[in-house]
Amino acid sequence: MPASPIYRKKRPHQGPNKNELKVSRGEAESRAKQQAGTLRERFPQVSRLEVRLRMITPADAVLEETRRVIGADEALLLDVPCLGGCGNGLFLLMEVLQKMLSSSEESHEGLGICQGVSYMDPRNICGTKLYYHIEATYS
């Protein structure tokens, strides 16, 4: 009688599946909104913010251009993820906003350069630029 062939089982998947990742992203996003608080809670003297963003690659291609108005009761989420060639960069506009409002400025503009590791060459930084303009309306 011939020996039966030996079949190997498939290796079990090591990480979470797509649905689990999607749920965890949603939970993280809602947790971030709760922790951020609203504009009224964080800065009661400010009634409205207008934030204009323009993200540009190192080769001067526009990735995104947005204008956002934040009312007093909206969540104050201002840290912007980099859309360039790194995948993990983050522009910390909340720090800029805190400095701006602590000195009672009505508007502030500036430039941030992503310091994340580039996908193209891990020895270089991403270099994506974020031009921002923030205007505050005080109560």
PLY file of the C-alpha trace (Angstrom):
ply
format ascii 1.0
element vertex 139
property float x
property float y
property float z
element edge 138
property int vertex1
property int vertex2
end_header
0.00 0.00 0.00
1.50 3.37 -1.00
2.16 5.93 1.71
-0.25 8.84 1.72
1.26 12.23 0.86
2.03 14.60 3.69
0.23 17.90 3.38
1.48 20.97 5.17
-0.94 23.35 6.76
-0.85 26.96 5.72
1.00 29.20 8.09
-1.36 31.12 10.37
-1.56 34.84 9.66
0.64 36.70 12.13
-1.04 40.11 12.29
-4.51 41.62 12.47
-6.76 41.45 9.42
-8.06 44.46 7.46
-11.27 44.76 9.44
-9.43 44.74 12.76
-7.08 47.45 11.49
-10.03 49.54 10.28
-11.77 49.26 13.65
-8.61 50.18 15.55
-8.06 53.25 13.31
-11.63 54.37 13.98
-11.20 53.89 17.72
-7.92 55.79 17.70
-9.52 58.64 15.76
-12.45 58.95 18.17
-10.07 58.78 21.14
-7.97 61.57 19.61
-11.07 63.76 19.14
-12.06 63.27 22.78
-8.57 64.05 24.06
-8.14 67.10 21.81
-11.14 68.91 23.26
-13.00 71.73 21.55
-11.77 75.21 20.71
-14.01 76.64 23.44
-12.57 74.24 26.07
-8.92 74.80 25.17
-8.98 78.50 24.28
-12.13 80.21 25.64
-11.03 83.64 24.40
-11.12 82.46 20.74
-14.45 82.13 18.93
-13.23 80.96 15.50
-10.11 79.79 13.66
-9.40 79.75 9.95
-6.57 77.45 8.86
-5.20 77.42 5.30
-2.76 74.66 4.35
-0.73 73.98 1.24
1.40 70.83 1.08
4.12 70.70 -1.59
6.64 68.01 -2.56
10.37 68.79 -2.76
9.88 68.95 -6.57
7.24 71.72 -6.06
4.18 69.62 -6.96
1.10 70.56 -4.93
-0.19 67.58 -2.94
-3.03 69.30 -1.12
-4.47 72.75 -0.65
-7.17 73.17 1.99
-9.04 75.83 3.92
-10.69 74.87 7.18
-12.84 76.96 9.51
-13.00 75.72 13.11
-15.91 76.88 15.23
-15.94 77.12 19.00
-17.55 73.71 19.50
-15.46 71.70 17.01
-12.70 69.28 17.97
-9.31 70.92 17.84
-7.31 68.46 15.72
-4.57 70.40 13.98
-1.68 67.97 13.62
-1.41 67.24 9.88
-0.06 63.93 8.51
2.50 64.20 5.71
1.15 63.17 2.32
4.62 63.06 0.75
7.13 60.29 0.33
7.54 59.09 3.90
4.24 57.72 5.20
4.90 58.57 8.83
5.66 62.30 8.96
3.56 64.71 11.00
3.32 68.49 11.10
2.57 69.66 14.66
0.39 72.74 14.12
-1.11 72.49 17.61
2.20 73.71 19.06
2.19 76.65 16.63
-1.40 77.50 17.59
-0.62 77.45 21.31
2.30 79.87 20.84
0.21 82.10 18.60
-2.74 82.33 20.98
-0.59 82.74 24.10
0.86 85.90 22.54
-2.63 87.03 21.36
-1.66 87.20 17.69
-4.54 87.52 15.22
-2.74 85.70 12.41
0.36 83.63 11.90
1.91 81.98 8.88
4.89 79.74 8.42
6.52 76.74 6.80
7.15 73.25 8.10
9.41 70.68 6.45
8.73 66.98 7.02
11.61 65.24 8.80
10.31 61.69 8.23
12.53 59.09 6.53
12.09 59.10 2.75
10.78 55.98 0.98
13.05 56.73 -1.99
16.28 56.90 -0.01
16.28 55.97 3.71
19.39 58.12 4.23
17.41 61.30 3.40
14.47 63.09 4.93
11.11 63.33 3.15
11.37 67.10 2.60
7.66 67.71 1.92
6.80 71.33 2.75
3.67 72.56 4.51
2.82 76.24 4.18
0.23 77.28 6.77
-1.72 80.42 7.60
-3.81 80.61 10.77
-6.24 83.42 11.61
-7.93 83.71 14.98
-11.10 85.62 15.82
-11.19 86.58 19.50
-14.41 86.94 21.50
0 1
1 2
2 3
3 4
4 5
5 6
6 7
7 8
8 9
9 10
10 11
11 12
12 13
13 14
14 15
15 16
16 17
17 18
18 19
19 20
20 21
21 22
22 23
23 24
24 25
25 26
26 27
27 28
28 29
29 30
30 31
31 32
32 33
33 34
34 35
35 36
36 37
37 38
38 39
39 40
40 41
41 42
42 43
43 44
44 45
45 46
46 47
47 48
48 49
49 50
50 51
51 52
52 53
53 54
54 55
55 56
56 57
57 58
58 59
59 60
60 61
61 62
62 63
63 64
64 65
65 66
66 67
67 68
68 69
69 70
70 71
71 72
72 73
73 74
74 75
75 76
76 77
77 78
78 79
79 80
80 81
81 82
82 83
83 84
84 85
85 86
86 87
87 88
88 89
89 90
90 91
91 92
92 93
93 94
94 95
95 96
96 97
97 98
98 99
99 100
100 101
101 102
102 103
103 104
104 105
105 106
106 107
107 108
108 109
109 110
110 111
111 112
112 113
113 114
114 115
115 116
116 117
117 118
118 119
119 120
120 121
121 122
122 123
123 124
124 125
125 126
126 127
127 128
128 129
129 130
130 131
131 132
132 133
133 134
134 135
135 136
136 137
137 138
